Amino acid sequence: EKREQSEEFIVLYESDVQDGRPALELRDVTLRKPAVQDTLGSVLIEGLSLSMAVGDSLLIVGDSGVGKSSLLSAIAGVWSAGRGEIQRCRRSGVLCLPQRPFMFMGSL
C-alpha cells in the first residue's frame, strides 16, 4: 500500500500485530528541531528507514544532541517536526519516558 509522504510532518500509523509484518517500520524519516527551539529547523536525523520484527532489539548510540531521544519521541508519537512515515504495532506495556517532561499545548 503506497501512501503519499508528507513534506511537513511525520505521519504515524498504528496497526494490530500481524504475522509477517514488521512491529516497527520507519520509512525515510527525517527529524528536525522544532521551530521553537531552532528557527532554522536544523536536521537531526535524515532519511532513516528501518524495519523491526517483534522481539528484535536495537541499540541507539551517539553524542549528545544528535537526535537519539528525538527519534524515540517520534516513535512514541510526540515528535512531529520533520517528515516521513512511522508504522508501529499497538502494544500495551510500551512506554516512552523522555529525559525532560513534555508539555502539550492546549488542554487535556
Contacts in CASP RR format, 6 or more apart in sequence:
PFRMAT RR
TARGET T0000
AUTHOR 0000-0000-0000
METHOD contacts of the structure
MODEL  1
EKREQSEEFIVLYESDVQDGRPALELRDVTLRKPAVQDTLGSVLIEGLSL
SMAVGDSLLIVGDSGVGKSSLLSAIAGVWSAGRGEIQRCRRSGVLCLPQR
PFMFMGSL
3 11 0 8 1.000
3 85 0 8 1.000
5 11 0 8 1.000
5 27 0 8 1.000
5 28 0 8 1.000
5 83 0 8 1.000
5 84 0 8 1.000
5 85 0 8 1.000
6 83 0 8 1.000
6 84 0 8 1.000
7 83 0 8 1.000
8 82 0 8 1.000
8 83 0 8 1.000
9 80 0 8 1.000
9 81 0 8 1.000
9 82 0 8 1.000
9 83 0 8 1.000
10 29 0 8 1.000
10 31 0 8 1.000
10 74 0 8 1.000
10 77 0 8 1.000
10 79 0 8 1.000
10 80 0 8 1.000
10 81 0 8 1.000
10 82 0 8 1.000
10 83 0 8 1.000
10 84 0 8 1.000
10 85 0 8 1.000
10 86 0 8 1.000
11 84 0 8 1.000
11 85 0 8 1.000
11 86 0 8 1.000
12 74 0 8 1.000
12 77 0 8 1.000
12 85 0 8 1.000
12 86 0 8 1.000
12 88 0 8 1.000
13 85 0 8 1.000
13 86 0 8 1.000
13 87 0 8 1.000
13 88 0 8 1.000
14 87 0 8 1.000
14 88 0 8 1.000
14 89 0 8 1.000
14 90 0 8 1.000
15 21 0 8 1.000
15 87 0 8 1.000
15 88 0 8 1.000
15 89 0 8 1.000
15 90 0 8 1.000
16 89 0 8 1.000
16 90 0 8 1.000
17 23 0 8 1.000
17 54 0 8 1.000
17 89 0 8 1.000
17 90 0 8 1.000
17 91 0 8 1.000
18 89 0 8 1.000
20 53 0 8 1.000
21 89 0 8 1.000
22 51 0 8 1.000
22 52 0 8 1.000
22 53 0 8 1.000
22 87 0 8 1.000
23 52 0 8 1.000
23 53 0 8 1.000
23 54 0 8 1.000
23 55 0 8 1.000
23 56 0 8 1.000
23 88 0 8 1.000
23 89 0 8 1.000
23 91 0 8 1.000
24 50 0 8 1.000
24 51 0 8 1.000
24 52 0 8 1.000
24 75 0 8 1.000
24 86 0 8 1.000
24 87 0 8 1.000
24 88 0 8 1.000
24 89 0 8 1.000
25 50 0 8 1.000
25 51 0 8 1.000
25 52 0 8 1.000
25 85 0 8 1.000
25 86 0 8 1.000
25 87 0 8 1.000
25 88 0 8 1.000
26 48 0 8 1.000
26 49 0 8 1.000
26 50 0 8 1.000
26 51 0 8 1.000
26 75 0 8 1.000
26 84 0 8 1.000
26 85 0 8 1.000
26 86 0 8 1.000
27 49 0 8 1.000
27 84 0 8 1.000
27 85 0 8 1.000
27 86 0 8 1.000
27 87 0 8 1.000
28 47 0 8 1.000
28 48 0 8 1.000
28 49 0 8 1.000
28 83 0 8 1.000
28 84 0 8 1.000
28 85 0 8 1.000
29 45 0 8 1.000
29 47 0 8 1.000
29 48 0 8 1.000
29 49 0 8 1.000
29 71 0 8 1.000
29 74 0 8 1.000
29 82 0 8 1.000
29 83 0 8 1.000
29 84 0 8 1.000
29 85 0 8 1.000
29 86 0 8 1.000
30 43 0 8 1.000
30 45 0 8 1.000
30 46 0 8 1.000
30 47 0 8 1.000
30 48 0 8 1.000
30 82 0 8 1.000
30 83 0 8 1.000
30 84 0 8 1.000
31 43 0 8 1.000
31 44 0 8 1.000
31 45 0 8 1.000
31 67 0 8 1.000
31 70 0 8 1.000
31 71 0 8 1.000
31 74 0 8 1.000
31 79 0 8 1.000
31 81 0 8 1.000
31 82 0 8 1.000
32 38 0 8 1.000
32 41 0 8 1.000
32 42 0 8 1.000
32 43 0 8 1.000
32 44 0 8 1.000
32 81 0 8 1.000
32 82 0 8 1.000
33 40 0 8 1.000
33 41 0 8 1.000
33 42 0 8 1.000
33 44 0 8 1.000
33 81 0 8 1.000
34 41 0 8 1.000
34 81 0 8 1.000
35 41 0 8 1.000
35 81 0 8 1.000
41 81 0 8 1.000
44 65 0 8 1.000
44 66 0 8 1.000
44 67 0 8 1.000
44 70 0 8 1.000
44 71 0 8 1.000
45 66 0 8 1.000
45 67 0 8 1.000
45 70 0 8 1.000
45 71 0 8 1.000
48 71 0 8 1.000
50 58 0 8 1.000
52 58 0 8 1.000
54 89 0 8 1.000
60 68 0 8 1.000
60 71 0 8 1.000
60 72 0 8 1.000
61 68 0 8 1.000
62 68 0 8 1.000
69 98 0 8 1.000
69 99 0 8 1.000
70 79 0 8 1.000
72 96 0 8 1.000
72 98 0 8 1.000
73 79 0 8 1.000
73 96 0 8 1.000
73 98 0 8 1.000
73 102 0 8 1.000
74 80 0 8 1.000
74 86 0 8 1.000
75 86 0 8 1.000
75 88 0 8 1.000
75 96 0 8 1.000
76 96 0 8 1.000
77 86 0 8 1.000
78 96 0 8 1.000
78 98 0 8 1.000
78 102 0 8 1.000
END
